Amino acid sequence: MTPPDDLVRAVEAVLFAAEEPLTIDAIRAHVGVGEVRGAIATLTAAYAGRGVELVRRGDRYQFQTAGDLAHLLRRDRHEPRKLSRAGIETLAIIAYHEPVTRAEIEAIRGVQISRGTLDVLLEAGWIRPAGRREVPGRPLTFATTAEFLTHFGLASRRDLPGIDDLRAAGMLDPVDLADEAAGPALEVESPGEDA
């Protein structure tokens, strides 16, 4: 086995010491000129199947414990507070429809969301303001972050489960499935109106 070249070693050191996932440009700022993507490909192959893996999260890279060994580290972690149902629904809407405004979230959920729900997601680092929509009132839009991808183990938003995946996992509400099976709602005529 040949030893890795200096660029591969430099990229490995930068990623190992990083506190958060890094973009190619951020890595290049540390290591200078060179084929950083090639070094990352070399490291990804070298760490495949080991206890630590080099993974891509969006457009960023980081080392993490192999997924099948994560249970070994769980005993040292404290259990974070659980996200409320409103928080989970709001996060899912943002992830699947981003960028999305508060009014659009409320329209999809069918109820108003409290300011606190968005605040919790912002504090967790899972969503971020994504600019303003160019319509009257210029409402603020929200989108997911790289931390969202990292926390949920996604390489990109394309890895979010589809409706068939959710149905297979039993995660769809039985009411939703019954509504879907029933088909479109019937229209009822108002009583008291004669033709």
N, C-alpha and C positions, 0 to 999 in steps of 0.2 A: 504494500500500500504506500503510495507516494504521499509525502506531507503536503498539506494545503499551502497554496501560495500566500504571499503577504496580504493581498487584497482580501482574500477569503477570511483570513485570520482577523484582519481589521474589522470587516463587516460583522463577523461573529462577536468580537469584543464589544462593538458599539451596541448591537442588539441585546447582548447579554446584560449590559450595564444599564440599558434604557429603562426608565420608570413607566413608560407607556409605549404603545405601538408606534413605529416610525415609518414615515414615507420614504420613498427612494431618495427624494431630494434631501431630506433630513439626514439620511445615512451618508449621502454623498458629501454633505457639508462637513461631516466628521472625517471621512476617509480620503477625501480629495478625488482626483480624476481616476477613472477606471470603470470597468464594466460591472457595476453594482448588481444589475439584474442577473448576470451570469454567476456572480458570487452567491447571491441568494438562492439560485437554482441549485448550485453545488451544495450549499448548506442544507437546503430542504431535503435533498437526496441523502445526505450524510446522516441527518437526524431522523429520517423516516424509520418508524418502528422502534425507536428508542424511548426512554423514560421522559425525555424532553423533546418537543417537536418545534420546528419553525413553522409558524402558521401565518396565513394572510387574513387580515380583517379589513375588508373594504380595500383601500389603497395603502394600507399600512401593514407592517410585519412585526412579529414579536415571537419570543420563545414562550412556551407554556408547557405545563405538565401534560403528558399524553392523557387523552380522555379516559382511557380504560384504567388509569392509575389514580385518577382524581380522588377516588374514595379514600385513598391512603392519607390524604391531607385534610379531609373534612373534619376530623375530630378536633383539630386545632382552630377551626374557624367558628365564630359565633354565628348563630342564625339571625339573619337580618329580619326586620319587620316585614310582614307580608303586605303586598300591594293590595289595595281594595279592589273590588270588582269594577268600580268606576274607573280606577286607575288602569287596570288591565285592559278594559274595553277602549279607553282613550288611547293608550299606547298602541294597541293593535290597529286602531283606525289611523293613527299617524303613520305607523309603519307601512300599512298597505296603501295609503292614499296620499302620502307626502308629495309636495308641501300642501298642508291643509290648514284652514282657518278654524278658529274656535266655533264660529257659526256652522261650518260644515261638519265639524265633529258632533255638535249638538243635533244637527239634522239627521246624521247617520244613526246616532244613539237613540234619538227620539226624546231625550231629556236634556235639561241644562246641566252643564258641568260646573262644579265649584272651582273657584280660582285656586284653591288648595290642591286640587288634583293635578293641574298643570305644574304648580310649584313643586310638588313631590317629584314629578318626572324630570323637571329641570334640575332640581337638587341632586337627583341620582345621576345626572349626566347622560340620560338616555334620549332626551330630546333637546332641541335648541331652536331659538327663533331663526327663521329662514327667510326673512325679508317681509316686505309688505306687498299685498296683492294690489294691482293697478286698477282698482274699482273705487267707486265712491266710498268714502270712509277709510280707505286704505288699511284694511284689517291685517294684522300680523299673522304670518303663517308659521307653522311648526314642522320640523323634520327630525328624523332620528340622527344619532351621532355615531361616531366610530366606537364609543364606549358601549352603545347599545349592541352593536355587532359583536364586540368582544365578550360582553356579559352573556349573551345568548349563544355564543359559539358559531356565529354566522360569518361566512366569507363576504357575503353581500346580501342585499335585500332580496335578490333572486332566490336565495335559499330559504325564504319564509315558506311555511307549508301552504299548500293550496287547499281548496275545499275538499277534494278527494282524500288528501292526507288527514285533514281534520276529522272527516267522517270516519275514516278507517281507525283513527285513534280513539273514537268515541267522545270527541270533544265538542261536538255540536249539540246544542240544547235539543232535547226530544221535541219541544214545542216547535222549534225551527224545522225539524224534519217532518213533523205532522203538517205544518203549513205548506211546506214544499210539495208534499204528496197530495194535498187537497187541491192544489192548483189555484187558479185565480179566484178571487172573492166574487160572489154573486151580487149583482146589483138588485136592490130592493126598491120598489116604487113607494113613494110617499102616500100614506092613506089619505083619503079625502079628496083626491084630485081626480076629476072625471074628464074623460077625453071629449 
